[in-house]
């Protein structure tokens, strides 16, 4: 709501240490260089990570059950891949629409709406009578994920300071351990159900796991209504300096006061529109957009094959039983995925997103080549092969898997951030569709030789990051904004 609508501000008079807000630029500076504790802002960050937790859980909840679904519905390799990939079709739609909507209508409104998709889709998937209903509800689920990620990443960036403890790079990177934590929780639920259900219920195990996703989604939705607040930088960019100052005070503990009306500068960035997507390829942002796409695309090929394909790889290629498959997948995600993600959070401020992505891609290439050379392992080599999968996930979580969000979120200012993340996610998920459909087909025909092909993705990612020298870590991109009179 712009200032002209006579909104009142309930803040005390200015003190000597107060931050005087005269313009949207002042709000950006106050957020970037804030000091002291941020209890209110931290609560918003936790809620944003709650959304990412749901995204990851819904993406990976079918990973173990896909072999059961394949048998239960009598699917061939192509249809199996289609069931896996259908969530990404929805994610492409949701990301493109969500990226625009979050910049046009605000973070709060979209954040409150997207959880409804998760609740409906989780229950729909669990009750699906055949593969086509399952595919339909997976698309609906994907739309929710696509809507959620741009707004969640915007909150992580815009409720954090530029540098210091709890900075933007660290909080954006925290999406990675949250993602693998959610995936690990999925396997914990699988393990509990596997050990407690009678054998005749195993065919329905995937339904219970997928349907459970509705429970945390409802919890996140209820909690968001109480603690969530709009991004002050987005409000300022709409001309609502009154609302921005209120949230600076209540959520960021910043002693902000609004200047006298005669001193106010109501210049704001251009509003989000269909032209915003073309701005991503303007001379100012073109190289950043290409770098973000490269990290995302080359990361997603290997990740989809290894992470979503882990149960298939261990059970089919490595010839292991269901209990070993569940435990291996659990350890890989909880131990190595969360561990790698936390290491990325700890290192990103000092090492930068570019260096971590480069190291991650290089180690992933080596681990996949080793798996290709091993072929079908036996004896002690099974443990070594699983360790190579774990190594891949560890460096994915620390490197390109975490940094793909850093590149797409922190390369653009507030007015363009949702569009930037949404476009990047749409491109990434489009390639995910191809890889998820192709992997079961290639794995069936090539066996472990498929790792030779998968290894090309991180290899190309290494080369791309070496050649493109942009690193978004610690960059004050909001200072680049062009403001015009409102």
HELIX and SHEET records of a PDB file:
HELIX    1   1 UNK A    3  UNK A    5  5                                   3    
HELIX    2   2 UNK A   24  UNK A   32  1                                   9    
HELIX    3   3 UNK A   39  UNK A   60  1                                  22    
HELIX    4   4 UNK A   66  UNK A   73  1                                   8    
HELIX    5   5 UNK A   77  UNK A  105  1                                  29    
HELIX    6   6 UNK A  107  UNK A  126  1                                  20    
HELIX    7   7 UNK A  131  UNK A  158  1                                  28    
HELIX    8   8 UNK A  168  UNK A  196  1                                  29    
HELIX    9   9 UNK A  199  UNK A  204  5                                   6    
HELIX   10  10 UNK A  205  UNK A  227  1                                  23    
HELIX   11  11 UNK A  232  UNK A  237  1                                   6    
HELIX   12  12 UNK A  241  UNK A  252  1                                  12    
HELIX   13  13 UNK A  261  UNK A  263  5                                   3    
HELIX   14  14 UNK A  276  UNK A  279  1                                   4    
HELIX   15  15 UNK A  286  UNK A  303  1                                  18    
HELIX   16  16 UNK A  304  UNK A  308  3                                   5    
HELIX   17  17 UNK A  310  UNK A  312  1                                   3    
HELIX   18  18 UNK A  313  UNK A  317  3                                   5    
HELIX   19  19 UNK A  322  UNK A  331  1                                  10    
HELIX   20  20 UNK A  332  UNK A  337  3                                   6    
HELIX   21  21 UNK A  338  UNK A  351  1                                  14    
HELIX   22  22 UNK A  353  UNK A  374  1                                  22    
HELIX   23  23 UNK A  380  UNK A  398  1                                  19    
HELIX   24  24 UNK A  400  UNK A  410  1                                  11    
HELIX   25  25 UNK A  414  UNK A  446  1                                  33    
HELIX   26  26 UNK A  447  UNK A  449  5                                   3    
HELIX   27  27 UNK A  450  UNK A  467  1                                  18    
HELIX   28  28 UNK A  477  UNK A  480  5                                   4    
SHEET    1   A 2 UNK A  19  UNK A  21  0                                        
SHEET    2   A 2 UNK A 256  UNK A 258  1                                        
END                                                                             
